[in-house]
């Protein structure tokens, strides 16, 4: 790596850390840490939501997926407008009226403490899996570029992110996200232009080679069959609808941002802006993957077999070997921007949940100073666990497959419980609990059936959240309806 590239990368990375730390105030309250004083404009919050979507899973995983197969995973992005609409219309007003920064407070009021603890535990597991995936993908480019040890890159990067998240709180995270979001878009656009104009026959050759690939059309959105055991168009679309409704409806990352916006109108705008911006940007990443396939097809012999066998390594390899001095540093900085923004968000939101759902309910009285201390200590603990998970993921072949599977399992059908909670009719606590247990059983069956060849119908792992959510909602609703006389007052 040229010294110029290294300087660009280090200046950017250290600049983000210093910028985030600049928000530190000795007299910061827990509200400042978790809600940014409800003072931020809608476009900044929207850019933060967008940057949270575009993690290094998107920046490296999406190109890797398109390079190795096709645009099937892009179907996930096509489901976002549905979730964004419901968020702006219903979820944002619901949470801002509620007042509590925790996304799960209302579940306790509706169904009891078990519901709040169940949902928040699912959330924490999901965030830890997400942090591990992203930290792994942050380390890959530096390992390829510099030969640096993957373990050391993961640890050093994590510590830097933990530092500014812990000191600056949500305001630091959101402003850093906004800046990082702009940089990562610019870096991706530059890379696509270089790829297209590096083709021997011009940009049109990218599409020609990708469309007529021996493996099939690289721009295909997947099979339109009714097969539920593979990642068809419909499986990905249904998975995307459920995951994105869950993201916008009950994910602490998003709910905290609704509270951080200055006004209700700003909060609604941020939900729409952040979601809709992700659609063309995710398409940009898939197009980079298709262009990488065409580039290395047109230049046989440039891509080593061991790199081609690890699709997540192909984009970083291209950055190292094909980009000019200066742009390499910018692209690596862009990848770090994508990852740092998402990890910092996960650290801050997880710390908030630990305080609001696991500390304050069990402590009769706590001072503001104690609350801030718990938030900062929790940030460190969550970050360290994320490091351990990232190191454990070093043997994964496709990080996007691993992340989507884990998120579907760990989400635990939280959306089903949320939908029961916001229904205007009374849902008995016992009915919600039985529904939750039934949903967990369905999720466990789907997740383990393929792995251990259990008897019964095998379904794709992405459908765990779909059927888990549906089971919780339908079971809870029907039980309350059938036994509504007995459920009153329970």
Secondary structure, DSSP 8 states (H G I E B T S, - for coil): --HHHHHHHHHHHHHHHHHHHTT--TT--HHHHHHGGG-B-HHHHHHHHHHHHS-HIIIIIIHHHHHHS-SGGGHHHHTHHHHHHHIIIIIHHHHHHH--SSTTHHHHHHH-HHHHHHHHHHHHHHHHHHHHHHHHHHHHHHHHHH---HHHHHHHHHHHHHHHHHHHHHHHHHHHHHHHHHHHHHHHHHHHHHHHTTSTT-THHHHHHHHT-TT--TT-----S--SSS--HHHHHHHHHHHHHHHHHH-HHHHHHHHHBSSHHHHHHHHHHHHHHHHHHHHHHHHHHHHHHHHHHHSTTSS-HHHHTSGGGHHHHHHHHHS-TTHHHHHHHHHHHHHHHHHHHHHHHHHHHIIIIIIGGG-S---HHHHHHHHHHHHHHHHHHHHHHHHHGGG-S-HHHHHHHHHHHHTTTHHHHHHHHH-SS---HHHHHHHHHHHHHHHHHHHHHHHHT-SS----TTHHHHHHHHHHHHHHHHHHHHTHHHHTT-
